[in-house]
Structure formats: structure tokens, C-alpha cells
């Protein structure tokens, strides 16, 4: 589902939407970097995100703990941006 979601986002052709972005300690890092968090979609630039979208399937939910974890790794000054759950069937 995440692969299809990424492809759909890419097909929109919007330069302000990036998929599968990993952050650690305020920096963009390689996906899978130990201790990093992965954002399904970042709106804005990677260094200055304005919103994060997190795809959830089945019974999975975006919890306050997960939101706090994502926020803790975003660039300095951007920890309070909206983090929005996107529901997939």
C-alpha cells in the first residue's frame, strides 16, 4: 500500500510533496538509518516542512507517541507542523 501511495503522490507532479523521507536529529538521512523516523509524505521542502502525512492501513492509528517521535526528529523550528493521518482502505 505504501508503494502505491508513493507512486500516486509522485504522479501528481507537485514539487512540494516528497515521499518516504527519513529524518534523524533534524537532518534528512538515508532511509533505514538506525534511529531515524520515516515520513510517508513531506509537504514543503525537506529542510522546511510545512506538514507531514502518515499513511495508516487496517486498524493502525497515528498515536500521540508516534507524533512526538516524528516531531523530535524534524528540523529545528519545524517540530510543531501538522502531522496528519491518511487512512487507506
Number of C-alpha atoms within 10 A of each C-alpha: 11 15 11 9 15 16 12 11 16 14 9 9 9 10 10 13 19 20 20 17 19 24 26 19 15 18 15 18 16 14 14 12 12 9 10 21 24 21 20 21 22 23 17 15 13 18 14 15 20 17 18 25 17 19 20 17 12 8 7 9 14 15 10 9 9 13 17 13 13 20 22 18 21 26 18 14 10 17 19 13 14 14 21 14 15 13 14 11 7
